[in-house]
Amino acid sequence: MRVALQVRYNDYDARGHINNAVYLGYFEIGRVEAWQQACAEFAPDFILADAKITYKSPALLGEPLAVEVTTSEIRSKAWVWSYRVVCATDDRLVAEGSTTQVMYDYETRSTVPIPAALRDALTRI
Protein backbone atom coordinates (compact mmCIF):
# COMPACT_ATOMS: atom_id res chain seq x y z
CA MET A 1 0.00 0.00 0.00
CA ARG A 2 1.33 3.43 -0.95
CA VAL A 3 0.24 6.67 0.71
CA ALA A 4 1.15 10.18 -0.47
CA LEU A 5 2.60 12.30 2.33
CA GLN A 6 1.80 15.93 3.02
CA VAL A 7 5.27 17.29 3.77
CA ARG A 8 5.06 20.34 6.01
CA TYR A 9 7.56 23.17 6.15
CA ASN A 10 8.31 22.40 9.81
CA ASP A 11 9.35 18.84 8.79
CA TYR A 12 12.62 20.34 7.48
CA ASP A 13 15.79 21.13 9.41
CA ALA A 14 18.06 24.14 8.91
CA ARG A 15 19.83 22.41 5.98
CA GLY A 16 16.60 21.85 4.02
CA HIS A 17 16.42 18.09 4.77
CA ILE A 18 13.51 16.28 6.37
CA ASN A 19 14.45 16.03 10.04
CA ASN A 20 15.18 12.50 11.24
CA ALA A 21 12.54 12.71 13.99
CA VAL A 22 9.76 13.18 11.42
CA TYR A 23 10.06 9.73 9.84
CA LEU A 24 8.27 7.89 12.65
CA GLY A 25 5.35 10.23 12.01
CA TYR A 26 5.44 9.30 8.33
CA PHE A 27 5.38 5.62 9.32
CA GLU A 28 2.36 6.34 11.51
CA ILE A 29 0.52 8.00 8.61
CA GLY A 30 1.09 4.84 6.56
CA ARG A 31 0.12 2.60 9.48
CA VAL A 32 -3.16 4.44 10.07
CA GLU A 33 -4.07 4.34 6.37
CA ALA A 34 -3.21 0.63 6.14
CA TRP A 35 -5.38 -0.10 9.17
CA GLN A 36 -8.29 1.93 7.79
CA GLN A 37 -8.15 0.25 4.39
CA ALA A 38 -7.62 -3.37 5.45
CA CYS A 39 -8.59 -3.70 9.11
CA ALA A 40 -11.23 -1.03 9.78
CA GLU A 41 -13.76 -3.52 11.17
CA PHE A 42 -11.36 -4.32 14.04
CA ALA A 43 -10.67 -2.17 17.08
CA PRO A 44 -7.05 -0.96 16.99
CA ASP A 45 -6.23 -2.86 20.17
CA PHE A 46 -2.49 -2.97 19.73
CA ILE A 47 0.56 -1.25 21.12
CA LEU A 48 3.79 -0.38 19.37
CA ALA A 49 6.62 -2.49 20.78
CA ASP A 50 9.51 -1.62 18.49
CA ALA A 51 10.44 0.86 15.75
CA LYS A 52 13.48 0.93 13.48
CA ILE A 53 14.56 3.42 10.80
CA THR A 54 17.43 3.37 8.35
CA TYR A 55 18.10 6.56 6.41
CA LYS A 56 19.14 6.01 2.79
CA SER A 57 19.15 9.42 1.07
CA PRO A 58 18.14 12.95 2.04
CA ALA A 59 14.66 14.20 1.27
CA LEU A 60 15.04 17.80 0.17
CA LEU A 61 12.81 20.83 0.32
CA GLY A 62 10.01 20.55 -2.23
CA GLU A 63 10.35 16.85 -3.04
CA PRO A 64 7.01 14.99 -2.90
CA LEU A 65 7.17 11.91 -0.71
CA ALA A 66 5.15 8.74 -0.24
CA VAL A 67 5.26 5.94 2.31
CA GLU A 68 4.78 2.29 1.36
CA VAL A 69 3.54 -0.20 3.97
CA THR A 70 3.62 -3.99 3.86
CA THR A 71 3.02 -6.70 6.44
CA SER A 72 6.34 -8.52 6.55
CA GLU A 73 5.71 -10.93 9.42
CA ILE A 74 2.77 -12.20 11.47
CA ARG A 75 3.41 -13.92 14.80
CA SER A 76 0.95 -15.32 17.34
CA LYS A 77 0.50 -12.03 19.23
CA ALA A 78 2.36 -9.52 17.08
CA TRP A 79 3.05 -8.47 13.52
CA VAL A 80 5.70 -6.45 11.74
CA TRP A 81 4.95 -3.72 9.25
CA SER A 82 7.76 -2.64 6.95
CA TYR A 83 7.94 0.87 5.54
CA ARG A 84 9.68 2.56 2.64
CA VAL A 85 9.64 6.35 2.33
CA VAL A 86 10.29 7.24 -1.30
CA CYS A 87 10.54 10.34 -3.44
CA ALA A 88 7.27 10.24 -5.38
CA THR A 89 8.78 11.60 -8.60
CA ASP A 90 11.52 9.01 -9.13
CA ASP A 91 10.91 6.29 -6.46
CA ARG A 92 14.32 7.01 -4.88
CA LEU A 93 14.49 5.33 -1.47
CA VAL A 94 14.76 7.93 1.27
CA ALA A 95 14.29 5.78 4.38
CA GLU A 96 13.11 2.34 5.32
CA GLY A 97 12.15 0.74 8.56
CA SER A 98 9.73 -1.36 10.52
CA THR A 99 7.44 -1.34 13.52
CA THR A 100 6.27 -4.26 15.62
CA GLN A 101 2.67 -4.10 16.81
CA VAL A 102 1.46 -6.32 19.66
CA MET A 103 -2.20 -7.18 20.29
CA TYR A 104 -3.11 -5.86 23.70
CA ASP A 105 -6.04 -6.16 26.10
CA TYR A 106 -6.27 -2.79 27.83
CA GLU A 107 -8.52 -4.13 30.60
CA THR A 108 -6.17 -6.91 31.70
CA ARG A 109 -3.05 -5.02 30.58
CA SER A 110 -1.71 -8.08 28.84
CA THR A 111 -0.88 -9.27 25.36
CA VAL A 112 -3.39 -11.48 23.54
CA PRO A 113 -3.33 -13.62 20.40
CA ILE A 114 -4.18 -12.02 17.05
CA PRO A 115 -7.71 -13.10 16.05
CA ALA A 116 -7.85 -15.25 12.89
CA ALA A 117 -9.95 -12.72 10.96
CA LEU A 118 -7.48 -9.92 11.75
CA ARG A 119 -4.61 -12.19 10.75
CA ASP A 120 -6.29 -12.64 7.36
CA ALA A 121 -6.77 -8.87 6.98
CA LEU A 122 -3.12 -8.23 7.81
CA THR A 123 -2.02 -10.53 4.98
CA ARG A 124 -3.75 -8.16 2.52
CA ILE A 125 -1.40 -5.30 3.42
C-alpha positions in Angstrom: 0.0 0.0 0.0 1.3 3.4 -0.9 0.2 6.7 0.7 1.1 10.2 -0.5 2.6 12.3 2.3 1.8 15.9 3.0 5.3 17.3 3.8 5.1 20.3 6.0 7.6 23.2 6.2 8.3 22.4 9.8 9.4 18.8 8.8 12.6 20.3 7.5 15.8 21.1 9.4 18.1 24.1 8.9 19.8 22.4 6.0 16.6 21.8 4.0 16.4 18.1 4.8 13.5 16.3 6.4 14.5 16.0 10.0 15.2 12.5 11.2 12.5 12.7 14.0 9.8 13.2 11.4 10.1 9.7 9.8 8.3 7.9 12.6 5.3 10.2 12.0 5.4 9.3 8.3 5.4 5.6 9.3 2.4 6.3 11.5 0.5 8.0 8.6 1.1 4.8 6.6 0.1 2.6 9.5 -3.2 4.4 10.1 -4.1 4.3 6.4 -3.2 0.6 6.1 -5.4 -0.1 9.2 -8.3 1.9 7.8 -8.2 0.2 4.4 -7.6 -3.4 5.4 -8.6 -3.7 9.1 -11.2 -1.0 9.8 -13.8 -3.5 11.2 -11.4 -4.3 14.0 -10.7 -2.2 17.1 -7.1 -1.0 17.0 -6.2 -2.9 20.2 -2.5 -3.0 19.7 0.6 -1.3 21.1 3.8 -0.4 19.4 6.6 -2.5 20.8 9.5 -1.6 18.5 10.4 0.9 15.8 13.5 0.9 13.5 14.6 3.4 10.8 17.4 3.4 8.3 18.1 6.6 6.4 19.1 6.0 2.8 19.2 9.4 1.1 18.1 13.0 2.0 14.7 14.2 1.3 15.0 17.8 0.2 12.8 20.8 0.3 10.0 20.5 -2.2 10.4 16.8 -3.0 7.0 15.0 -2.9 7.2 11.9 -0.7 5.2 8.7 -0.2 5.3 5.9 2.3 4.8 2.3 1.4 3.5 -0.2 4.0 3.6 -4.0 3.9 3.0 -6.7 6.4 6.3 -8.5 6.6 5.7 -10.9 9.4 2.8 -12.2 11.5 3.4 -13.9 14.8 0.9 -15.3 17.3 0.5 -12.0 19.2 2.4 -9.5 17.1 3.0 -8.5 13.5 5.7 -6.4 11.7 5.0 -3.7 9.3 7.8 -2.6 7.0 7.9 0.9 5.5 9.7 2.6 2.6 9.6 6.4 2.3 10.3 7.2 -1.3 10.5 10.3 -3.4 7.3 10.2 -5.4 8.8 11.6 -8.6 11.5 9.0 -9.1 10.9 6.3 -6.5 14.3 7.0 -4.9 14.5 5.3 -1.5 14.8 7.9 1.3 14.3 5.8 4.4 13.1 2.3 5.3 12.1 0.7 8.6 9.7 -1.4 10.5 7.4 -1.3 13.5 6.3 -4.3 15.6 2.7 -4.1 16.8 1.5 -6.3 19.7 -2.2 -7.2 20.3 -3.1 -5.9 23.7 -6.0 -6.2 26.1 -6.3 -2.8 27.8 -8.5 -4.1 30.6 -6.2 -6.9 31.7 -3.1 -5.0 30.6 -1.7 -8.1 28.8 -0.9 -9.3 25.4 -3.4 -11.5 23.5 -3.3 -13.6 20.4 -4.2 -12.0 17.0 -7.7 -13.1 16.0 -7.8 -15.3 12.9 -9.9 -12.7 11.0 -7.5 -9.9 11.7 -4.6 -12.2 10.8 -6.3 -12.6 7.4 -6.8 -8.9 7.0 -3.1 -8.2 7.8 -2.0 -10.5 5.0 -3.7 -8.2 2.5 -1.4 -5.3 3.4 
